[in-house]
């Protein structure tokens, strides 16, 4: 007779090397917000403007650059931190996304994305933006915290995902 040992599942071993830092901007104007349309992995999706922090950049500098590239809008000041998402996937291990609630911006919407991923940007009424985001093919960690925050969640919440599934 052979005894079997119980199996336990543990978190995968950490991947060596630095993680990924990403900033995003919830650009508000009254009861409207700015959304961007992107081509990612062959799919069109909607989200808020943002992107990777480049080596040597401060978070605020990266946010101002990303907003300008993806929307043509000039962010005068970086607003308060809305929420933070910590996610890890095989493709992007140890990623931290900081989303800022920004109301101090101006300019006309015009996409100048050097990566060529953002194909459009629009200012939408909040209710319409919620509907667009709810049907977006963007990942769960991109959409779920954003919709929760727009629905009145307290600022500063930390969301954690492993392979796009909640880790809390």
PyMOL commands that set and color helices and strands:
alter all, ss='L'
color gray80, all
select helices_A, chain A and resi 59-71+126-134+140-150
alter helices_A, ss='H'
color red, helices_A
select strands_A, chain A and resi 20-29+32-40+43-47+50-52+74-75+80-88+95-102+105-106+118-125+157-162+165-166
alter strands_A, ss='S'
color yellow, strands_A
deselect
rebuild
show_as cartoon
